[in-house]
């Protein structure tokens, strides 16, 4: 199985021979580049993340930052950050938090 994350390019030697007497041949090395597919999930660089919020903090203040990395390349490696909001509203804390979708900075 080809895996771009392990080896991104192969060189293949192709030989062409004729049936004449004497047999003549030519060879060519052809580079084959393995293109990326989105086969790796982003992984957070730290596990677990623990942070503390002080009461009466300044609204909009950056309180923490999270980082994830993806082994894919190009657009397959772009990461966006989101806070999962509880549908029933049981988790009030998430209503006070926002995350910058590009940087992972969390503000309260």
Protein Blocks (a to p, Z undefined) as FASTA:
>chain_A
ZZfklombdcdddddddfbdcddddddddddddddddfbccddfbdcddddddehiaehi
afbdcddddfbehjllpccddddddfklmammlmmpccdfknopacZZ
